[in-house]
Every structure is written in C-alpha cells, then in structure tokens.
Amino acid sequence: NGADAGKPDEIIEGDLSKIPANGDAVPLIITIYEAGLRGQTFDQVPNAKAELFDNETGEMLATFPLAKLDAGSTSALFAVIKRDGAGWKIENASQGFAGKEIGDFFALFGF
C-alpha cells in the first residue's frame, strides 16, 4: 500500500529457531485483503512479486511474480519452508487460488 518505488509494500520477518521441534513445515501464504469485496486479483498488479530472503546473509531464496499466477488468483501458496534434518529447505510452490482468503488457509491447515 503506497510503498516507495523499488521498496516492498510489506515485510514479514520470522525466526525459524523459534519453531517447536515437532513443527516440520511453514507454508508461506499471500492473500489480497478482502479481494472478493474489492474485486481484485493478482493478475491486475503487473509488478507485484513475492520474495524470500535470508536475513543474515541477504541472499534471495525464492521469488515469484504474482501476476504470473492463474488468472483470477486472489491468494497464493508462495513457498513452503520444510525442516531438513537440523536445517531447513525451501520449496517454491507458487500456486494461485481464486476466491480464497486467509481464513480458508487456516481451515486447510487445521486452525
């Protein structure tokens, strides 16, 4: 919402060391707030993209232009961070969904 040119609109930071030992995956979900009410989809925003960085190294781990999702997508499973032994690995999913909002994903994952 109104970010400076070239800078992200929103940034979310996380610390994987705080995930309990029985947590084995972190799905990264992106939604358009009240997409249905606003009549908005990701393909209407040609420069929108999702990026995942390692905060310690600055390395980009995954990126995906949201406008390339299926037409009509209002949400996306961008990536999944999965436990891999003592570390973590990134799976770039980049799958769009039409008509889904954040509550739909909470229900999908049992919350």
N, C-alpha and C positions, 0 to 999 in steps of 0.2 A: 504494500500500500504506500505508494509515493516515495519509494526509496530513491536515493541519489543514483544517477546514471552509473552503471557499472558496478553498483554495490547491491548485495542481496536485500530483498524486501524483509526477509525473516531469517533468523539464525536460531537453531536449536542445538544446544551442546549436551553431551552425555558423557558419563564416565562408566565404561564397561567393567571396571574393577568393583563397582558397587552392585553389580547384578549377582544375586544369590547363586550359589554353586549349582542348584537344581534348575536354573534358568539357562536354556540352551539356544534360544533364538530371540532376536529383537527385530520384528518387522518394522520397516520404515514406511509409514503411510502418509500420503499427501492428499488433502481434500481442498475443495473450494468451499469456503464457508457459505452455507445457505445457497448452494449452487442452483437448486431447483427453484427457489423463490426469486433468485436473480436472473435465471435463465442463462447462466454462464457455464462454459466448458473450457477445458484446457486448450483445445484447438483454436480458440478465439484469441489466444495470447501468444503470438508467434515467438517471442523471446523468452518465455518462461522456461526455466530449467531447474532441475534438482541436482545438487552436488553434495558429495560426501567427502569430508576431509579428515585427515589425522591431525588433530590439534597440536600434537607435539612436534611433528615433522613438517606440517604444512602440505603434505602430499595429498593430491586428489585421489581418492579411492574409487569413486564411481560418479558418473554424470549421465544425465539423460534430458534431452529437450522435451518438455511436457507436451508441446504442440504436436509431437510425433505419435502421441498415444492415439488409440482408436477414436475416430470422430465421436463426439458426444460424451467423452470421458469427463467425469466430474471429480474423480478420485483416482488414486493410483497406489499400487504396491510398488514403491520405488526400488527397494532393495531389502534383503534380509541379512542381518549380521548373525552368524552362527558360531557357536562355540566349536573350536577345533583343537582338541587336546587342552593344553594350557593357554592357548591363544584364541584368536577369533579369525574368521574369514568372511568376506563379503560376497554375497550372491546378488548380482544385478538382475532384478526381476522385471522392472519397467512394464508392468501390466496395468492398463487402464480399465476403469469400470464406469459405466454410465449409471446415473441415478443413485449412487451410493454416497452416504455421508459418514462421518467418523463413527457415529453410533452403530452403524451396520458392521464396521470392522471390529468394534468391541464385542458385539454379539458373536461374530465369527470366531474370535479368539477366546470366547467363554467368559467375558466380563459383563 
